[in-house]
């Protein structure tokens, strides 16, 4: 069944079609919510609330205006931002760090410290800059998808990314751990 067919069935009240339609988006939705809220329970709550709101308003979704993925992420971000404004969360590092343990113990330690440092720097950014960094680098969304999700122009997304990268670079240049990267090929070397 195609996404369009699932959408039509979901809009007519088919619970199974709704579940199938949203299933591919749940892991990335949780990751976005977790990165913004910095707490597992908060991320669970945000995703759950976004799913409920999506279900209640799916009959209003218009595929001529946006893709379903974009529309769902808009709902998720609005819920997550609202939760973030209400409460500040403690960040449990063991929940966000990459669990891959390939390599020597020293390398693993440095990699974990780099990830922790990067995450701390991202959390110091404004919410709008955190959001574009997370969506672009960690969710691999395009500039146009992010613009659609945030309901801003592509130029605004590019500007926010530019400023966020500049702020991150300034923070990371003073890192005691050397090279830190958001993504393969995007590294700052303080030397």
C-alpha positions as CSV (number, residue, x, y, z in Angstrom):
1,X,0.0,0.0,0.0
2,X,1.4,3.4,-0.9
3,X,1.6,6.4,1.5
4,X,-1.2,8.1,-0.4
5,X,-3.5,5.0,0.0
6,X,-2.6,4.8,3.7
7,X,-3.4,8.5,4.1
8,X,-6.8,8.2,2.4
9,X,-7.7,5.2,4.7
10,X,-6.3,7.0,7.8
11,X,-8.4,10.1,7.0
12,X,-11.5,7.9,6.8
13,X,-10.8,6.5,10.3
14,X,-8.8,3.3,9.6
15,X,-6.6,2.9,12.7
16,X,-4.3,0.4,11.0
17,X,-3.6,2.6,8.1
18,X,-2.8,5.5,10.5
19,X,-0.3,3.3,12.3
20,X,1.3,2.2,9.1
21,X,1.5,5.7,7.8
22,X,3.3,7.0,10.9
23,X,5.4,4.0,11.8
24,X,8.4,5.1,9.6
25,X,8.5,8.6,11.3
26,X,8.4,7.5,14.9
27,X,12.2,6.8,15.4
28,X,13.2,10.2,13.9
29,X,10.4,12.0,15.8
30,X,11.7,10.5,19.1
31,X,15.2,11.6,18.2
32,X,14.2,15.2,17.5
33,X,12.1,15.4,20.6
34,X,14.9,13.9,22.7
35,X,17.5,16.3,21.4
36,X,15.4,19.3,22.1
37,X,14.0,18.2,25.5
38,X,17.0,16.3,26.7
39,X,15.0,13.8,28.6
40,X,13.7,10.3,27.6
41,X,10.3,10.7,29.4
42,X,9.7,14.2,27.9
43,X,10.5,12.9,24.4
44,X,8.1,10.0,24.9
45,X,5.4,12.5,26.0
46,X,6.1,14.9,23.1
47,X,5.9,12.1,20.5
48,X,2.8,10.7,22.0
49,X,1.1,14.1,22.1
50,X,2.2,14.7,18.5
51,X,0.6,11.4,17.4
52,X,-2.6,12.3,19.2
53,X,-2.8,15.7,17.6
54,X,-1.9,14.2,14.2
55,X,-4.7,11.6,14.6
56,X,-7.3,14.2,15.7
57,X,-6.4,16.5,12.8
58,X,-5.5,14.1,10.0
59,X,-8.8,14.9,8.2
60,X,-7.5,18.5,7.7
61,X,-4.2,17.4,6.1
62,X,-3.9,18.6,2.5
63,X,-1.2,16.9,0.4
64,X,-1.2,19.8,-2.0
65,X,0.2,22.1,0.7
66,X,2.9,19.9,2.2
67,X,4.2,16.3,2.4
68,X,2.8,14.2,5.3
69,X,6.3,14.0,6.7
70,X,6.6,17.7,6.8
71,X,3.2,18.2,8.3
72,X,3.8,15.6,11.1
73,X,7.2,17.2,11.9
74,X,5.5,20.6,12.2
75,X,3.1,19.2,14.8
76,X,5.9,17.5,16.6
77,X,8.0,20.6,16.8
78,X,5.1,22.7,18.0
79,X,4.5,20.2,20.8
80,X,8.2,19.9,21.7
81,X,8.8,23.7,21.8
82,X,5.8,24.1,24.0
83,X,7.1,21.5,26.4
84,X,10.6,23.0,26.3
85,X,9.2,26.4,27.3
86,X,7.3,24.9,30.2
87,X,10.1,23.0,31.7
88,X,13.9,22.7,31.5
89,X,15.2,19.2,31.5
90,X,18.4,17.6,32.8
91,X,20.4,15.9,30.1
92,X,21.4,12.3,30.9
93,X,24.5,11.8,28.7
94,X,24.3,8.0,28.7
95,X,21.0,8.2,26.8
96,X,22.2,10.4,23.9
97,X,25.7,9.2,23.2
98,X,26.4,6.8,20.3
99,X,26.6,3.3,21.8
100,X,29.0,1.9,19.1
101,X,32.1,0.7,20.9
102,X,34.4,-0.1,17.9
103,X,38.1,0.6,18.5
104,X,40.6,1.1,21.2
105,X,39.5,2.2,24.7
106,X,41.3,5.5,24.4
107,X,39.6,6.2,21.0
108,X,36.2,5.3,22.5
109,X,36.7,7.6,25.4
110,X,37.7,10.5,23.2
111,X,34.8,9.9,20.9
112,X,32.4,9.9,23.9
113,X,33.9,13.1,25.2
114,X,33.7,14.7,21.8
115,X,30.0,13.8,21.5
116,X,29.3,15.1,25.0
117,X,31.1,18.3,24.3
118,X,29.2,18.7,21.0
119,X,25.9,18.1,22.6
120,X,26.6,20.6,25.4
121,X,27.5,23.2,22.8
122,X,24.3,22.5,20.8
123,X,22.2,22.9,24.0
124,X,23.7,26.4,24.5
125,X,22.3,27.5,21.2
126,X,18.9,29.3,21.0
127,X,15.9,26.9,20.4
128,X,15.6,28.0,16.7
129,X,19.3,27.3,16.1
130,X,19.2,24.0,17.9
131,X,16.2,23.0,15.8
132,X,17.8,23.6,12.5
133,X,21.0,21.9,13.5
134,X,19.1,18.8,14.7
135,X,16.9,18.7,11.7
136,X,19.6,19.3,9.1
137,X,22.6,17.3,10.6
138,X,20.9,14.7,12.7
139,X,17.7,14.0,10.8
140,X,19.2,14.6,7.3
141,X,16.3,16.8,6.2
142,X,16.9,19.2,3.3
143,X,16.8,23.0,3.5
144,X,13.4,23.0,1.7
145,X,11.9,20.4,4.1
146,X,13.1,22.3,7.1
147,X,11.7,25.5,5.7
148,X,8.4,23.8,5.1
149,X,8.3,22.3,8.6
150,X,9.2,25.6,10.3
151,X,7.0,27.6,7.9
152,X,9.9,30.0,7.1
153,X,11.8,30.7,3.9
154,X,14.7,28.6,2.7
155,X,16.8,31.7,3.2
156,X,15.8,31.9,6.8
157,X,16.8,28.3,7.3
158,X,20.2,28.9,5.6
159,X,20.7,32.0,7.8
160,X,19.9,30.1,11.0
161,X,22.2,27.2,10.0
162,X,25.0,29.7,9.2
163,X,24.7,31.5,12.5
164,X,24.3,28.2,14.4
165,X,27.4,26.7,12.8
166,X,29.3,29.9,13.6
167,X,28.2,29.8,17.3
168,X,29.1,26.1,17.4
169,X,32.5,26.7,15.8
170,X,33.3,29.4,18.4
171,X,32.4,27.1,21.2
172,X,34.1,24.0,19.8
173,X,37.4,25.8,19.0
174,X,38.0,26.0,22.7
175,X,37.3,22.3,23.3
176,X,40.0,20.4,25.1
177,X,39.3,17.3,23.0
178,X,40.6,18.5,19.7
179,X,38.5,17.7,16.6
180,X,34.8,17.6,17.0
181,X,32.3,16.8,14.3
182,X,28.6,17.0,13.8
183,X,28.8,14.8,10.9
184,X,31.3,13.0,8.7
185,X,33.2,15.7,6.8
186,X,32.2,18.6,9.1
187,X,35.0,18.9,11.6
188,X,36.7,21.7,13.4
189,X,40.3,21.3,14.3
190,X,41.4,23.7,16.9
191,X,45.0,23.5,15.8
